[in-house]
C-alpha cells in the first residue's frame, strides 16, 4: 500500500468530478445568508490552498473567508480552481509516504495524520460540491449522475 499514490488517485478523482460540473456553473444564491455558487467554488479553492495545504507545509495558514468575494467572474473562478488543483497535485507528488504519516495540528488543536487531514480536505470539497449541485438542480439544470445512473433509474430496478 503506497499512501502517496492512493492520496493522488483519490484527490484526482474528487477534483475531476468537480471539474466535470464547472461547465454548468452559474451564479446562484438561493438563500441570502448562504454562500453563492461562485463563492462556494472560490472558498473550496482558497481554503485548500491557504489553509489545508499551507498547514501541511508550515503548520500555519493565511485563509481569510472574506477573500472569497474578490472573485466575481466564472472564468477567473474556474481558473483559480484548476490552478490550485495543479499546485496541490504537484505538492502531493513531491512527498513520500513518510510525509503523509506525519502529524498535523487541526484548527481546534487536535493532532491528525497528514493523510487524515487530506481526507478532511476532500470531505470539505464534496460537501460544498453537493451544495452547488443542489443549487443548480433547484435552478433546473439537469445534473449528470456521478456513477452513471440517476436515483430515479435505480428505483425502476426494484
Order of alpha helices (4+ residues) and beta strands (2+ residues): alpha-alpha-alpha-alpha-alpha-beta-beta-alpha-alpha
